[in-house]
Amino acid sequence: MISAQRVEEIVKDCLYADDEVIDGKPIVEPVVGKGIIRDFGFHPVRLESHREEVRVMLMELPDQFKKSHGGGWSVLNACMTKNNEQWGQHEDMEQLFALGIGLGLAKFALPKDMWSVLPGGMPYVVVED
């Protein structure tokens, strides 16, 4: 089951700690999880350790998000699970997608400079299944 609290815990675990940054730069090259409003720099080892849990949460989204079913859907629809239960808010969705994108489990259907052509100017996300 998708949990906004668990998504936030995973994001916090994957961000760099103070002792992993020297002169403002991470010691290990970060994995960038592209977000809607912001991008996240994730520690690659810790991010990878959450791969299966993030994959399971992404699979709980409606089938329209899945590449093999709907081919992608607006992020505005991601606050509900495939069982029609609300699990979070827009900030939570952005964090889940950033984790998925960082792991290669999700992607934006179009580049950011083309989002304006989509309904509401909001990106569509495709979840690899």
C-alpha positions in Angstrom: 0.0 0.0 0.0 1.2 3.5 -0.8 1.8 5.6 2.3 2.6 9.3 2.2 4.5 8.9 5.4 6.6 6.1 4.1 7.4 7.9 0.8 8.7 10.9 2.9 10.8 8.5 5.1 12.4 7.0 2.0 13.1 10.4 0.5 14.7 11.6 3.7 16.8 8.4 3.9 18.0 8.8 0.4 19.1 12.5 0.7 22.6 13.2 1.6 23.6 13.7 5.3 25.8 16.6 6.3 28.9 14.4 6.6 28.4 13.2 3.0 28.9 16.6 1.6 32.2 18.5 1.3 32.3 22.2 0.2 28.7 21.9 -0.9 29.3 18.8 -3.1 28.2 15.3 -2.4 31.1 12.8 -1.9 29.3 10.3 -4.1 27.8 11.3 -7.4 24.0 11.7 -6.7 21.2 10.1 -8.7 18.9 12.9 -9.8 15.2 12.2 -9.3 13.4 14.8 -11.4 10.4 16.3 -9.8 7.6 18.5 -11.0 8.7 21.6 -9.1 12.0 20.5 -7.7 14.7 17.9 -8.4 16.2 15.6 -5.7 19.8 14.5 -5.4 19.6 11.0 -4.0 22.5 8.9 -2.5 22.7 6.0 -5.1 23.3 3.2 -2.6 20.5 4.1 -0.3 18.1 4.8 -3.2 18.8 1.4 -4.7 18.1 -0.2 -1.3 14.5 1.0 -1.6 14.0 -0.1 -5.2 11.5 -2.9 -4.5 9.4 -0.9 -2.0 9.2 2.1 -4.5 8.3 -0.3 -7.3 5.5 -1.8 -5.2 4.1 1.6 -4.4 4.2 2.7 -8.0 2.3 -0.5 -9.0 -0.5 0.6 -6.6 -1.3 3.6 -8.8 -4.1 3.4 -11.3 -3.4 1.2 -14.3 -3.5 4.3 -16.6 0.0 5.2 -15.3 1.5 1.9 -16.4 3.2 1.7 -19.7 1.5 -1.5 -20.7 -2.0 -0.4 -19.8 -2.6 3.3 -20.2 0.8 4.5 -21.3 0.9 7.3 -18.8 -1.5 9.7 -17.0 -1.6 13.1 -15.5 0.1 13.5 -12.1 -3.1 15.1 -11.0 -4.6 11.6 -10.9 -1.8 10.1 -8.8 -3.3 10.9 -5.4 -5.6 7.9 -5.7 -4.6 4.3 -5.7 -5.9 1.8 -8.2 -8.5 0.8 -5.5 -9.7 4.4 -5.5 -8.3 5.3 -2.1 -6.6 8.7 -1.5 -3.1 8.1 -0.2 -1.5 11.6 -0.4 -1.2 15.1 -1.6 0.7 16.6 -4.6 3.9 17.0 -2.6 3.8 13.2 -1.8 3.1 12.3 -5.4 6.1 14.4 -6.6 8.3 12.6 -4.1 7.1 9.2 -5.2 7.7 10.0 -8.8 11.1 11.5 -8.1 12.1 8.2 -6.4 10.7 6.2 -9.3 12.4 8.4 -11.9 15.7 8.2 -10.0 15.4 4.4 -10.0 14.4 4.2 -13.7 11.0 2.9 -12.7 9.1 5.9 -14.0 9.5 8.8 -16.4 7.8 11.9 -17.7 6.0 11.3 -21.0 7.2 14.6 -22.4 10.1 16.9 -21.6 9.3 19.7 -19.2 9.3 22.4 -21.9 6.3 20.7 -23.5 4.2 20.3 -20.4 2.2 23.4 -21.3 0.5 21.5 -24.2 -0.9 18.9 -21.7 -4.2 19.4 -19.9 -3.7 21.8 -17.0 -0.1 22.2 -18.0 0.7 19.2 -15.8 3.1 16.4 -16.8 2.1 12.9 -17.6 4.1 10.1 -15.9 4.7 6.7 -17.3 5.4 3.9 -14.8 7.5 1.0 -16.2 5.8 -2.3 -15.6 
